[in-house]
Amino acid sequence: QAELPESLHFVQVGALIDRKDPGLTLEAFAAVAREQPEARLTFVGDGPLRADLEHRRDQLRLFQVSFAGAADDPSPWYAAASVAVLPSLCEGLPYALLEAAASGISLIASSVDGNPEICRHGVNGLLVKPRDQPGLERAMLRMARSAETRRNMGEEGRRFVQRDFNIVGCVDRLLDIYNYLIRNNTRNMSPTV
């Protein structure tokens, strides 16, 4: 009996706004769909770009692209996906990437602001330049062509988040910083008269 291929499902979680650049994801996905017609893309989130994105999806005849709308809990979409995409133009520390990595799926993100803190290029995902459609296409195709790469990067991402972003570790690091500041501030204080 032949083994069924692993599901190839990309997901982008976040508001459908210019800063998140969902249009870039849609355009890049067209290259993936031409090569891998079974691939799917889901946008989880809502915003002012939704109608334009749906219209462009229809123009491109990308019927495997869906729009789930806003979700308080995106975990079901991460569980169903194999790659999370976030080509933002700017980010702080992106929860969407943290949640995706914690879910054990590989990442593709733009190399801006806090994204590289979560998406480590070649380890748990791939980084691309912002607004670089050919670069995003190459990254998505690389993930599409190798279930093993997706699996390995996803497992590494889960380990990374469990190790470096668990609440106990974060609180311990914060307490270390406070203790360091208190010790150094006490040493530098001179008595006042």
HELIX and SHEET records of a PDB file:
HELIX    1   1 ASP A   18  LYS A   20  5                                   3    
HELIX    2   2 PRO A   22  GLU A   35  1                                  14    
HELIX    3   3 ARG A   50  LEU A   60  1                                  11    
HELIX    4   4 SER A   75  ALA A   80  1                                   6    
HELIX    5   5 TYR A   95  ALA A  102  1                                   8    
HELIX    6   6 ASN A  115  ILE A  118  1                                   4    
HELIX    7   7 GLN A  133  ARG A  145  1                                  13    
HELIX    8   8 ALA A  147  ASP A  164  1                                  18    
HELIX    9   9 ILE A  167  ASN A  188  1                                  22    
SHEET    1   A 6 VAL A  65  GLY A  69  0                                        
SHEET    2   A 6 ARG A  40  VAL A  44  1                                        
SHEET    3   A 6 HIS A   9  VAL A  13  1                                        
SHEET    4   A 6 VAL A  83  LEU A  86  1                                        
SHEET    5   A 6 SER A 106  SER A 110  1                                        
SHEET    6   A 6 GLY A 125  VAL A 128  1                                        
END                                                                             
